[in-house]
């Protein structure tokens, strides 16, 4: 079976939407209040950005 390259854009957006769903679920289930969004939103964005950066760097190294 042939391996395919990582699609970084799909990875980043998939992680972003998964994170938004998790945060939304935590707010709806009253596990986290709206004040928790002050921390959760930046943590989500930074972690998704780091995952995209790591995937891009890995892809560039593999192409060399």
Phi and psi restraints in degrees (range 20) as a CNS / XPLOR table:
assign (resid 1 and name C) (resid 2 and name N)
       (resid 2 and name CA) (resid 2 and name C) 1.0 -82.1 20.0 2
assign (resid 2 and name N) (resid 2 and name CA)
       (resid 2 and name C) (resid 3 and name N) 1.0 132.9 20.0 2
assign (resid 2 and name C) (resid 3 and name N)
       (resid 3 and name CA) (resid 3 and name C) 1.0 -80.1 20.0 2
assign (resid 3 and name N) (resid 3 and name CA)
       (resid 3 and name C) (resid 4 and name N) 1.0 144.7 20.0 2
assign (resid 3 and name C) (resid 4 and name N)
       (resid 4 and name CA) (resid 4 and name C) 1.0 -108.4 20.0 2
assign (resid 4 and name N) (resid 4 and name CA)
       (resid 4 and name C) (resid 5 and name N) 1.0 159.8 20.0 2
assign (resid 4 and name C) (resid 5 and name N)
       (resid 5 and name CA) (resid 5 and name C) 1.0 -70.5 20.0 2
assign (resid 5 and name N) (resid 5 and name CA)
       (resid 5 and name C) (resid 6 and name N) 1.0 155.4 20.0 2
assign (resid 5 and name C) (resid 6 and name N)
       (resid 6 and name CA) (resid 6 and name C) 1.0 -76.3 20.0 2
assign (resid 6 and name N) (resid 6 and name CA)
       (resid 6 and name C) (resid 7 and name N) 1.0 129.1 20.0 2
assign (resid 6 and name C) (resid 7 and name N)
       (resid 7 and name CA) (resid 7 and name C) 1.0 -89.7 20.0 2
assign (resid 7 and name N) (resid 7 and name CA)
       (resid 7 and name C) (resid 8 and name N) 1.0 100.9 20.0 2
assign (resid 7 and name C) (resid 8 and name N)
       (resid 8 and name CA) (resid 8 and name C) 1.0 -63.1 20.0 2
assign (resid 8 and name N) (resid 8 and name CA)
       (resid 8 and name C) (resid 9 and name N) 1.0 -40.3 20.0 2
assign (resid 8 and name C) (resid 9 and name N)
       (resid 9 and name CA) (resid 9 and name C) 1.0 -61.4 20.0 2
assign (resid 9 and name N) (resid 9 and name CA)
       (resid 9 and name C) (resid 10 and name N) 1.0 -45.7 20.0 2
assign (resid 9 and name C) (resid 10 and name N)
       (resid 10 and name CA) (resid 10 and name C) 1.0 -65.2 20.0 2
assign (resid 10 and name N) (resid 10 and name CA)
       (resid 10 and name C) (resid 11 and name N) 1.0 -37.8 20.0 2
assign (resid 10 and name C) (resid 11 and name N)
       (resid 11 and name CA) (resid 11 and name C) 1.0 -62.6 20.0 2
assign (resid 11 and name N) (resid 11 and name CA)
       (resid 11 and name C) (resid 12 and name N) 1.0 -47.0 20.0 2
assign (resid 11 and name C) (resid 12 and name N)
       (resid 12 and name CA) (resid 12 and name C) 1.0 -64.5 20.0 2
assign (resid 12 and name N) (resid 12 and name CA)
       (resid 12 and name C) (resid 13 and name N) 1.0 -47.7 20.0 2
assign (resid 12 and name C) (resid 13 and name N)
       (resid 13 and name CA) (resid 13 and name C) 1.0 -67.6 20.0 2
assign (resid 13 and name N) (resid 13 and name CA)
       (resid 13 and name C) (resid 14 and name N) 1.0 -35.8 20.0 2
assign (resid 13 and name C) (resid 14 and name N)
       (resid 14 and name CA) (resid 14 and name C) 1.0 -63.8 20.0 2
assign (resid 14 and name N) (resid 14 and name CA)
       (resid 14 and name C) (resid 15 and name N) 1.0 -44.0 20.0 2
assign (resid 14 and name C) (resid 15 and name N)
       (resid 15 and name CA) (resid 15 and name C) 1.0 -65.8 20.0 2
assign (resid 15 and name N) (resid 15 and name CA)
       (resid 15 and name C) (resid 16 and name N) 1.0 -38.0 20.0 2
assign (resid 15 and name C) (resid 16 and name N)
       (resid 16 and name CA) (resid 16 and name C) 1.0 -63.0 20.0 2
assign (resid 16 and name N) (resid 16 and name CA)
       (resid 16 and name C) (resid 17 and name N) 1.0 -49.2 20.0 2
assign (resid 16 and name C) (resid 17 and name N)
       (resid 17 and name CA) (resid 17 and name C) 1.0 -67.4 20.0 2
assign (resid 17 and name N) (resid 17 and name CA)
       (resid 17 and name C) (resid 18 and name N) 1.0 -34.0 20.0 2
assign (resid 17 and name C) (resid 18 and name N)
       (resid 18 and name CA) (resid 18 and name C) 1.0 -63.9 20.0 2
assign (resid 18 and name N) (resid 18 and name CA)
       (resid 18 and name C) (resid 19 and name N) 1.0 -43.1 20.0 2
assign (resid 18 and name C) (resid 19 and name N)
       (resid 19 and name CA) (resid 19 and name C) 1.0 -64.6 20.0 2
assign (resid 19 and name N) (resid 19 and name CA)
       (resid 19 and name C) (resid 20 and name N) 1.0 -41.3 20.0 2
assign (resid 19 and name C) (resid 20 and name N)
       (resid 20 and name CA) (resid 20 and name C) 1.0 -62.6 20.0 2
assign (resid 20 and name N) (resid 20 and name CA)
       (resid 20 and name C) (resid 21 and name N) 1.0 -41.5 20.0 2
assign (resid 20 and name C) (resid 21 and name N)
       (resid 21 and name CA) (resid 21 and name C) 1.0 -62.5 20.0 2
assign (resid 21 and name N) (resid 21 and name CA)
       (resid 21 and name C) (resid 22 and name N) 1.0 -43.2 20.0 2
assign (resid 21 and name C) (resid 22 and name N)
       (resid 22 and name CA) (resid 22 and name C) 1.0 -64.7 20.0 2
assign (resid 22 and name N) (resid 22 and name CA)
       (resid 22 and name C) (resid 23 and name N) 1.0 -45.5 20.0 2
assign (resid 22 and name C) (resid 23 and name N)
       (resid 23 and name CA) (resid 23 and name C) 1.0 -63.8 20.0 2
assign (resid 23 and name N) (resid 23 and name CA)
       (resid 23 and name C) (resid 24 and name N) 1.0 -43.6 20.0 2
assign (resid 23 and name C) (resid 24 and name N)
       (resid 24 and name CA) (resid 24 and name C) 1.0 -60.4 20.0 2
assign (resid 24 and name N) (resid 24 and name CA)
       (resid 24 and name C) (resid 25 and name N) 1.0 -42.1 20.0 2
assign (resid 24 and name C) (resid 25 and name N)
       (resid 25 and name CA) (resid 25 and name C) 1.0 -64.1 20.0 2
assign (resid 25 and name N) (resid 25 and name CA)
       (resid 25 and name C) (resid 26 and name N) 1.0 -40.9 20.0 2
assign (resid 25 and name C) (resid 26 and name N)
       (resid 26 and name CA) (resid 26 and name C) 1.0 -64.6 20.0 2
assign (resid 26 and name N) (resid 26 and name CA)
       (resid 26 and name C) (resid 27 and name N) 1.0 -36.8 20.0 2
assign (resid 26 and name C) (resid 27 and name N)
       (resid 27 and name CA) (resid 27 and name C) 1.0 -70.6 20.0 2
assign (resid 27 and name N) (resid 27 and name CA)
       (resid 27 and name C) (resid 28 and name N) 1.0 -42.4 20.0 2
assign (resid 27 and name C) (resid 28 and name N)
       (resid 28 and name CA) (resid 28 and name C) 1.0 -67.0 20.0 2
assign (resid 28 and name N) (resid 28 and name CA)
       (resid 28 and name C) (resid 29 and name N) 1.0 -32.3 20.0 2
assign (resid 28 and name C) (resid 29 and name N)
       (resid 29 and name CA) (resid 29 and name C) 1.0 -88.1 20.0 2
assign (resid 29 and name N) (resid 29 and name CA)
       (resid 29 and name C) (resid 30 and name N) 1.0 7.5 20.0 2
assign (resid 29 and name C) (resid 30 and name N)
       (resid 30 and name CA) (resid 30 and name C) 1.0 57.5 20.0 2
assign (resid 30 and name N) (resid 30 and name CA)
       (resid 30 and name C) (resid 31 and name N) 1.0 28.2 20.0 2
assign (resid 30 and name C) (resid 31 and name N)
       (resid 31 and name CA) (resid 31 and name C) 1.0 -82.4 20.0 2
assign (resid 31 and name N) (resid 31 and name CA)
       (resid 31 and name C) (resid 32 and name N) 1.0 -35.1 20.0 2
assign (resid 31 and name C) (resid 32 and name N)
       (resid 32 and name CA) (resid 32 and name C) 1.0 -127.9 20.0 2
assign (resid 32 and name N) (resid 32 and name CA)
       (resid 32 and name C) (resid 33 and name N) 1.0 134.5 20.0 2
assign (resid 32 and name C) (resid 33 and name N)
       (resid 33 and name CA) (resid 33 and name C) 1.0 -84.5 20.0 2
assign (resid 33 and name N) (resid 33 and name CA)
       (resid 33 and name C) (resid 34 and name N) 1.0 177.0 20.0 2
assign (resid 33 and name C) (resid 34 and name N)
       (resid 34 and name CA) (resid 34 and name C) 1.0 -65.2 20.0 2
assign (resid 34 and name N) (resid 34 and name CA)
       (resid 34 and name C) (resid 35 and name N) 1.0 -24.4 20.0 2
assign (resid 34 and name C) (resid 35 and name N)
       (resid 35 and name CA) (resid 35 and name C) 1.0 -66.9 20.0 2
assign (resid 35 and name N) (resid 35 and name CA)
       (resid 35 and name C) (resid 36 and name N) 1.0 -26.9 20.0 2
assign (resid 35 and name C) (resid 36 and name N)
       (resid 36 and name CA) (resid 36 and name C) 1.0 -68.6 20.0 2
assign (resid 36 and name N) (resid 36 and name CA)
       (resid 36 and name C) (resid 37 and name N) 1.0 -19.8 20.0 2
assign (resid 36 and name C) (resid 37 and name N)
       (resid 37 and name CA) (resid 37 and name C) 1.0 -66.9 20.0 2
assign (resid 37 and name N) (resid 37 and name CA)
       (resid 37 and name C) (resid 38 and name N) 1.0 -23.8 20.0 2
assign (resid 37 and name C) (resid 38 and name N)
       (resid 38 and name CA) (resid 38 and name C) 1.0 -62.8 20.0 2
assign (resid 38 and name N) (resid 38 and name CA)
       (resid 38 and name C) (resid 39 and name N) 1.0 -27.5 20.0 2
assign (resid 38 and name C) (resid 39 and name N)
       (resid 39 and name CA) (resid 39 and name C) 1.0 -100.7 20.0 2
assign (resid 39 and name N) (resid 39 and name CA)
       (resid 39 and name C) (resid 40 and name N) 1.0 -40.1 20.0 2
assign (resid 39 and name C) (resid 40 and name N)
       (resid 40 and name CA) (resid 40 and name C) 1.0 -66.6 20.0 2
assign (resid 40 and name N) (resid 40 and name CA)
       (resid 40 and name C) (resid 41 and name N) 1.0 -40.2 20.0 2
assign (resid 40 and name C) (resid 41 and name N)
       (resid 41 and name CA) (resid 41 and name C) 1.0 -64.8 20.0 2
assign (resid 41 and name N) (resid 41 and name CA)
       (resid 41 and name C) (resid 42 and name N) 1.0 -49.9 20.0 2
assign (resid 41 and name C) (resid 42 and name N)
       (resid 42 and name CA) (resid 42 and name C) 1.0 -64.3 20.0 2
assign (resid 42 and name N) (resid 42 and name CA)
       (resid 42 and name C) (resid 43 and name N) 1.0 -36.9 20.0 2
assign (resid 42 and name C) (resid 43 and name N)
       (resid 43 and name CA) (resid 43 and name C) 1.0 -63.5 20.0 2
assign (resid 43 and name N) (resid 43 and name CA)
       (resid 43 and name C) (resid 44 and name N) 1.0 -41.5 20.0 2
assign (resid 43 and name C) (resid 44 and name N)
       (resid 44 and name CA) (resid 44 and name C) 1.0 -61.3 20.0 2
assign (resid 44 and name N) (resid 44 and name CA)
       (resid 44 and name C) (resid 45 and name N) 1.0 -48.6 20.0 2
assign (resid 44 and name C) (resid 45 and name N)
       (resid 45 and name CA) (resid 45 and name C) 1.0 -65.6 20.0 2
assign (resid 45 and name N) (resid 45 and name CA)
       (resid 45 and name C) (resid 46 and name N) 1.0 -40.9 20.0 2
assign (resid 45 and name C) (resid 46 and name N)
       (resid 46 and name CA) (resid 46 and name C) 1.0 -67.8 20.0 2
assign (resid 46 and name N) (resid 46 and name CA)
       (resid 46 and name C) (resid 47 and name N) 1.0 -41.9 20.0 2
assign (resid 46 and name C) (resid 47 and name N)
       (resid 47 and name CA) (resid 47 and name C) 1.0 -68.0 20.0 2
assign (resid 47 and name N) (resid 47 and name CA)
       (resid 47 and name C) (resid 48 and name N) 1.0 -38.0 20.0 2
assign (resid 47 and name C) (resid 48 and name N)
       (resid 48 and name CA) (resid 48 and name C) 1.0 -67.5 20.0 2
assign (resid 48 and name N) (resid 48 and name CA)
       (resid 48 and name C) (resid 49 and name N) 1.0 -39.4 20.0 2
assign (resid 48 and name C) (resid 49 and name N)
       (resid 49 and name CA) (resid 49 and name C) 1.0 -63.8 20.0 2
assign (resid 49 and name N) (resid 49 and name CA)
       (resid 49 and name C) (resid 50 and name N) 1.0 -41.7 20.0 2
assign (resid 49 and name C) (resid 50 and name N)
       (resid 50 and name CA) (resid 50 and name C) 1.0 -65.4 20.0 2
assign (resid 50 and name N) (resid 50 and name CA)
       (resid 50 and name C) (resid 51 and name N) 1.0 -38.6 20.0 2
assign (resid 50 and name C) (resid 51 and name N)
       (resid 51 and name CA) (resid 51 and name C) 1.0 -63.6 20.0 2
assign (resid 51 and name N) (resid 51 and name CA)
       (resid 51 and name C) (resid 52 and name N) 1.0 -41.4 20.0 2
assign (resid 51 and name C) (resid 52 and name N)
       (resid 52 and name CA) (resid 52 and name C) 1.0 -65.5 20.0 2
assign (resid 52 and name N) (resid 52 and name CA)
       (resid 52 and name C) (resid 53 and name N) 1.0 -40.0 20.0 2
assign (resid 52 and name C) (resid 53 and name N)
       (resid 53 and name CA) (resid 53 and name C) 1.0 -64.7 20.0 2
assign (resid 53 and name N) (resid 53 and name CA)
       (resid 53 and name C) (resid 54 and name N) 1.0 -43.4 20.0 2
assign (resid 53 and name C) (resid 54 and name N)
       (resid 54 and name CA) (resid 54 and name C) 1.0 -63.6 20.0 2
assign (resid 54 and name N) (resid 54 and name CA)
       (resid 54 and name C) (resid 55 and name N) 1.0 -41.7 20.0 2
assign (resid 54 and name C) (resid 55 and name N)
       (resid 55 and name CA) (resid 55 and name C) 1.0 -65.7 20.0 2
assign (resid 55 and name N) (resid 55 and name CA)
       (resid 55 and name C) (resid 56 and name N) 1.0 -39.0 20.0 2
assign (resid 55 and name C) (resid 56 and name N)
       (resid 56 and name CA) (resid 56 and name C) 1.0 -65.7 20.0 2
assign (resid 56 and name N) (resid 56 and name CA)
       (resid 56 and name C) (resid 57 and name N) 1.0 -43.4 20.0 2
assign (resid 56 and name C) (resid 57 and name N)
       (resid 57 and name CA) (resid 57 and name C) 1.0 -65.0 20.0 2
assign (resid 57 and name N) (resid 57 and name CA)
       (resid 57 and name C) (resid 58 and name N) 1.0 -41.7 20.0 2
assign (resid 57 and name C) (resid 58 and name N)
       (resid 58 and name CA) (resid 58 and name C) 1.0 -62.4 20.0 2
assign (resid 58 and name N) (resid 58 and name CA)
       (resid 58 and name C) (resid 59 and name N) 1.0 -41.0 20.0 2
assign (resid 58 and name C) (resid 59 and name N)
       (resid 59 and name CA) (resid 59 and name C) 1.0 -66.4 20.0 2
assign (resid 59 and name N) (resid 59 and name CA)
       (resid 59 and name C) (resid 60 and name N) 1.0 -40.6 20.0 2
assign (resid 59 and name C) (resid 60 and name N)
       (resid 60 and name CA) (resid 60 and name C) 1.0 -64.8 20.0 2
assign (resid 60 and name N) (resid 60 and name CA)
       (resid 60 and name C) (resid 61 and name N) 1.0 -40.4 20.0 2
assign (resid 60 and name C) (resid 61 and name N)
       (resid 61 and name CA) (resid 61 and name C) 1.0 -66.2 20.0 2
assign (resid 61 and name N) (resid 61 and name CA)
       (resid 61 and name C) (resid 62 and name N) 1.0 -38.0 20.0 2
assign (resid 61 and name C) (resid 62 and name N)
       (resid 62 and name CA) (resid 62 and name C) 1.0 -70.0 20.0 2
assign (resid 62 and name N) (resid 62 and name CA)
       (resid 62 and name C) (resid 63 and name N) 1.0 -31.6 20.0 2
assign (resid 62 and name C) (resid 63 and name N)
       (resid 63 and name CA) (resid 63 and name C) 1.0 -71.4 20.0 2
assign (resid 63 and name N) (resid 63 and name CA)
       (resid 63 and name C) (resid 64 and name N) 1.0 -24.7 20.0 2
